[in-house]
Amino acid sequence: MTQQIKNVVLVHGAFADGSGWKPLADILTKDGYSVNVVQIPETSFAADVAATRRVLEKAGPSVLVGHSYGGMVITEVGADTNAKSLVYVMAFEPDVGETAGELNSNPPPAANSVEPVGDGFLAVKPEAFHADFAADLPKDVAAFMAISQVPITQDAFAAKVTAAPWKEKASFAIVATGDRMINPETERRMAKRAGSEVHEIAGSHALFVVHPKEIAAVIEKAAAGAK
């Protein structure tokens, strides 16, 4: 039995923050959805999961959306009864016991620009950010994203998920055909394994900034068909 869900929880990925969701949030809000943006700290996988659980608990029954590393987070949190469907936006879609580091190594992504920045944290080299993360954005926008990116702890990429809610709940996957941060073949493989409804769009890892209408349409479909 399906139900119409009117709440959306958005979880950003590594090297970013929640402000990148604004174009998408504006569309969803205009369409009558209550949008909640999680600002995960990226200091540990456990902290990111906890931050998302707090928002989801307050939001109530929701479509849970994750970009990139955020897919690891929404998978762990997605077993919660308030998570009614899952949308993976160029995101990891792990099974129990898998890590982001393992998933992103076979096949490896085109980019090789993530580097240590101290204290066990990683970031994308600023000079490579435009080409590798946000190639379809204006250079000045990508440049600001590069200098304002949020470093993520290296340990987060070794954290194992303990749940795989896509086995029971409706899931959707958006693949960016020009993604250089996660290999598009990896995105396709994970989505096929999960039985997710797949939508492919030409663009970079920052596709959600450039094509918010297309992504909003997928999220609204997930909201209409939630169980």
C-alpha positions in Angstrom: 0.0 0.0 0.0 1.5 3.3 -1.1 1.1 6.7 0.5 1.9 10.3 -0.5 4.8 11.7 1.5 5.2 15.5 1.8 8.5 15.6 3.7 12.0 15.4 2.1 15.3 15.1 4.0 18.4 16.0 2.0 21.9 14.8 3.0 24.9 16.3 1.2 28.1 14.4 0.4 31.8 14.7 1.2 33.6 18.0 0.4 30.3 19.9 0.4 27.6 21.3 2.6 23.9 21.6 2.5 23.8 25.0 0.7 24.3 23.1 -2.6 20.8 21.8 -2.3 19.2 25.3 -2.5 18.0 25.2 -6.2 16.4 21.7 -5.5 15.0 22.8 -2.2 13.4 25.8 -3.8 11.6 23.7 -6.4 10.4 21.1 -3.8 9.1 23.9 -1.5 7.2 25.5 -4.3 5.7 22.2 -5.1 4.3 21.9 -1.6 7.0 19.7 0.1 8.5 20.4 3.5 12.3 20.3 3.0 14.8 19.5 5.6 18.6 19.9 4.9 21.0 18.0 7.1 24.4 19.6 7.7 26.4 16.5 8.4 29.7 17.4 10.2 31.9 15.0 8.3 34.0 14.3 11.4 33.0 10.7 11.6 30.4 8.3 10.0 28.7 7.9 13.4 28.4 11.7 13.8 27.0 12.0 10.3 24.4 9.3 10.9 23.4 10.9 14.2 22.9 14.3 12.6 20.7 12.7 10.0 18.7 10.7 12.5 17.9 13.9 14.5 16.5 15.7 11.4 14.6 12.7 10.2 13.0 12.1 13.7 11.7 15.7 13.7 10.6 15.6 10.1 8.5 12.5 10.3 7.7 10.2 7.4 10.0 11.4 4.6 11.8 10.7 1.4 15.5 10.4 2.3 17.9 11.7 -0.3 21.7 11.4 -0.3 24.4 12.8 -2.6 27.7 10.9 -3.0 29.0 9.9 0.5 25.6 10.9 1.7 24.3 7.7 0.2 26.3 5.8 2.9 24.5 7.9 5.5 21.0 7.5 4.2 21.5 3.8 3.8 22.4 3.4 7.5 19.6 5.7 8.6 17.1 4.4 6.0 16.0 1.5 8.2 14.2 4.0 10.4 10.4 3.8 10.1 10.3 7.5 9.1 12.4 6.8 6.0 9.7 5.8 3.4 11.8 5.8 0.3 15.4 6.4 -0.7 16.9 8.5 -3.5 20.6 8.2 -4.3 22.0 11.2 -6.2 25.3 10.1 -7.7 25.7 8.3 -4.4 27.0 5.1 -2.9 24.3 2.5 -2.4 26.0 0.0 -0.1 25.1 -3.4 1.1 25.7 -4.5 4.7 29.4 -4.5 5.6 30.5 -2.4 2.6 32.5 0.8 2.8 32.7 3.9 0.6 36.4 3.3 0.0 35.8 -0.2 -1.2 32.9 0.7 -3.5 34.8 3.6 -5.1 37.9 1.5 -5.9 36.5 -1.0 -8.4 36.3 0.5 -10.9 38.1 3.6 -9.7 36.8 7.1 -10.6 38.4 9.3 -13.2 39.5 11.9 -10.6 42.6 11.5 -8.5 42.5 14.8 -6.7 41.6 14.0 -3.2 44.5 14.7 -0.8 45.2 14.8 2.9 44.8 18.2 4.5 45.9 17.3 8.1 44.6 15.6 11.2 43.3 12.7 9.2 41.0 14.7 7.0 40.7 14.8 3.2 39.7 17.4 0.6 39.7 17.9 -3.1 42.7 19.8 -4.5 41.3 23.3 -5.1 42.9 23.6 -8.5 41.2 20.3 -9.6 37.8 21.0 -8.1 36.2 22.5 -11.2 37.2 19.7 -13.5 36.7 16.9 -11.1 33.7 17.9 -9.0 31.8 20.6 -10.8 32.7 20.8 -14.5 29.3 22.0 -15.6 29.2 25.0 -13.2 30.7 28.4 -13.9 34.4 28.6 -13.0 33.8 31.3 -10.3 31.1 29.2 -8.7 33.3 26.1 -8.7 36.2 28.2 -7.3 34.1 29.2 -4.3 32.9 25.7 -3.7 36.6 24.6 -3.8 37.7 27.1 -1.1 34.6 26.6 1.0 34.5 22.8 0.8 34.1 20.8 4.0 37.0 18.3 4.6 35.9 14.8 5.6 37.7 12.4 7.9 39.5 9.6 6.1 38.0 7.1 8.6 34.5 7.8 7.2 35.4 6.1 4.0 36.3 2.9 6.0 33.1 2.8 8.0 30.8 -0.2 7.3 27.1 0.1 7.0 25.0 -2.2 9.2 21.7 -2.0 7.2 20.5 -2.1 3.6 17.0 -0.7 3.6 16.8 -0.7 -0.2 16.1 -4.4 0.1 12.6 -3.6 1.5 11.9 0.0 0.5 11.5 1.8 -2.8 14.8 3.3 -4.1 15.8 5.5 -6.9 19.2 6.2 -8.3 20.4 9.2 -10.4 23.6 8.6 -12.4 25.6 11.5 -13.7 27.2 10.2 -17.0 30.2 12.6 -16.6 30.8 11.9 -12.9 34.5 12.0 -12.2 34.3 11.5 -8.4 32.3 8.2 -8.4 32.6 6.1 -11.5 29.3 6.1 -13.4 29.7 2.3 -13.8 29.9 1.9 -10.1 26.7 3.9 -9.7 25.0 1.8 -12.3 26.2 -1.5 -10.7 25.0 -0.5 -7.2 21.6 0.6 -8.5 21.1 -2.6 -10.5 21.9 -4.7 -7.5 19.5 -2.8 -5.4 16.7 -2.9 -8.0 16.6 0.9 -7.9 14.8 2.9 -10.6 17.6 4.5 -12.5 17.6 8.0 -14.1 20.7 9.0 -16.1 21.5 12.6 -16.7 24.5 14.1 -18.5 26.6 16.1 -16.1 29.2 16.2 -13.3 29.2 15.2 -9.7 27.6 18.5 -8.9 24.7 17.7 -11.2 22.1 18.5 -8.5 23.1 22.2 -8.7 22.6 22.3 -12.5 19.6 20.0 -13.0 17.5 20.5 -10.0 14.2 20.2 -11.9 15.1 16.7 -13.1 16.2 15.6 -9.7 13.1 17.1 -8.1 10.9 15.1 -10.4 12.6 11.9 -9.3 12.2 12.8 -5.6 8.5 13.7 -6.1 8.0 10.3 -7.8 9.6 8.6 -4.8 7.3 10.6 -2.6 4.2 9.5 -4.5 5.2 5.8 -4.5 6.5 5.5 -0.9 5.4 2.6 1.3 
